Amino acid sequence: MLSPDEKSIELRKMEYCPGLYKIFDEILVNAADNFQRDHRMTKIEVDVSDGGRIRVLNDGRSIPVAIHKEHKVYIAELIFGHLLTSSNYEDDIKKIVGGRNGYGAKLANIFSKKFEVRTGDSSSRKQLSISWSNNMSEM
């Protein structure tokens, strides 16, 4: 943990729910997977606030700000807010990214009081912010 003077990291024993760790891990894996799609990515930032907010940011290629042709919703909404919308189901293909069935980030959303996605699409020059609350029941 960060020391009270914020100048060093202190080793402390802490207890946590393994499910909470796994949900946080899913978002980090998504951010890291982005490097496989965009090798120009140089950073992943994680900010954990005292109030329980966790923010994960990467500087890689963004989620396109566009409406999905088949499902008629923003692609980011599909990725983070609709179950069974993944495309990573092939067992015979060697994988170099995490995830398999599209549940990881969606479960983080479901188990969150508030979940927000922000993306900026440089090709369309558009930005999108979507937030869900009450365990993904309100968008």
C-alpha positions in Angstrom: 0.0 0.0 0.0 1.1 3.6 -0.5 2.6 5.1 2.6 0.8 7.9 4.4 3.3 10.4 3.0 2.8 8.9 -0.5 6.6 8.6 -1.0 7.0 4.8 -0.7 5.1 1.6 -0.9 4.6 -0.4 2.3 4.1 -4.1 2.6 0.9 -4.8 4.6 -1.2 -7.9 5.1 -4.7 -7.3 4.0 -7.8 -9.4 3.5 -10.0 -9.2 0.4 -12.7 -11.1 -1.4 -11.1 -13.2 -4.2 -14.1 -12.4 -6.4 -13.3 -8.7 -6.1 -9.7 -9.4 -7.1 -10.9 -11.4 -10.1 -13.3 -8.7 -11.3 -10.6 -6.1 -11.1 -8.2 -8.5 -12.9 -10.7 -8.9 -15.8 -10.6 -5.1 -16.5 -6.7 -5.2 -16.3 -6.6 -8.1 -18.7 -8.8 -6.2 -21.2 -6.5 -3.2 -21.0 -3.4 -5.4 -21.4 -5.0 -7.3 -24.4 -5.3 -4.0 -26.2 -1.5 -4.1 -26.6 -1.9 -7.2 -28.7 -4.0 -5.1 -31.1 -1.9 -2.0 -30.9 1.8 -2.3 -30.2 2.0 1.5 -30.0 0.4 1.3 -26.6 2.8 2.5 -23.9 1.0 2.5 -20.6 -1.8 1.2 -18.4 -2.7 3.5 -15.5 -4.6 2.2 -12.4 -6.0 4.6 -9.8 -7.7 3.2 -6.7 -9.3 6.0 -4.6 -10.1 5.9 -0.9 -13.8 5.9 -1.8 -13.6 2.6 -3.6 -13.4 3.9 -7.1 -11.1 2.0 -9.4 -10.0 3.6 -12.7 -8.1 1.7 -15.5 -6.8 3.6 -18.5 -4.6 2.6 -21.4 -3.3 4.7 -24.3 -3.8 2.1 -27.0 -6.3 1.9 -29.8 -9.7 2.9 -28.6 -13.0 1.1 -28.9 -14.6 2.5 -32.1 -17.3 5.1 -31.4 -19.8 3.5 -33.8 -23.2 1.7 -33.8 -22.8 -2.0 -34.3 -24.5 -3.0 -37.6 -26.3 -6.1 -36.3 -27.2 -5.1 -32.7 -27.9 -1.4 -33.3 -26.2 -0.1 -30.2 -22.8 1.5 -29.6 -19.9 -1.1 -29.8 -18.8 -0.1 -26.3 -22.3 -0.7 -24.9 -22.2 -4.2 -26.5 -18.8 -5.0 -25.1 -19.5 -3.9 -21.5 -23.3 -4.0 -21.1 -24.7 -7.0 -23.1 -24.1 -10.6 -22.1 -23.1 -13.2 -24.7 -21.7 -10.8 -27.2 -18.1 -12.0 -27.4 -16.3 -13.4 -30.5 -13.6 -15.4 -28.7 -15.2 -18.8 -28.7 -12.9 -20.9 -30.9 -11.1 -23.6 -28.9 -8.9 -24.7 -31.7 -7.2 -21.3 -32.2 -4.1 -20.4 -30.1 -4.9 -17.4 -28.0 -2.6 -14.6 -27.0 -5.2 -12.5 -25.3 -7.3 -13.1 -22.1 -10.9 -13.8 -21.9 -13.1 -16.3 -23.7 -16.8 -15.8 -23.5 -17.3 -12.1 -23.0 -18.3 -12.2 -19.3 -15.3 -10.7 -17.6 -15.8 -6.9 -18.0 -19.6 -7.4 -18.0 -19.4 -9.1 -14.6 -17.3 -6.2 -13.3 -20.2 -4.0 -14.5 -22.8 -6.3 -12.9 -21.0 -6.3 -9.5 -20.4 -2.5 -9.5 -22.6 0.2 -8.0 -21.3 2.4 -10.8 -19.4 1.4 -14.0 -18.3 3.9 -16.6 -16.6 3.5 -20.0 -15.0 6.4 -21.8 -13.5 6.1 -25.2 -12.2 8.5 -27.9 -12.0 7.3 -31.5 -9.3 9.2 -33.4 -10.5 7.9 -36.8 -14.1 9.3 -36.4 -12.9 12.1 -34.1 -15.8 11.2 -31.7 -15.9 10.6 -27.9 -18.3 8.4 -26.0 -19.1 8.0 -22.3 -21.5 5.4 -21.1 -22.3 4.7 -17.4 -24.3 2.0 -15.7 -25.4 2.0 -12.1 -27.1 -0.4 -9.6 -25.3 -3.5 -10.8 -25.9 -2.8 -14.5 -29.6 -2.4 -14.1 -29.6 1.3 -15.2 -27.8 2.8 -18.1 
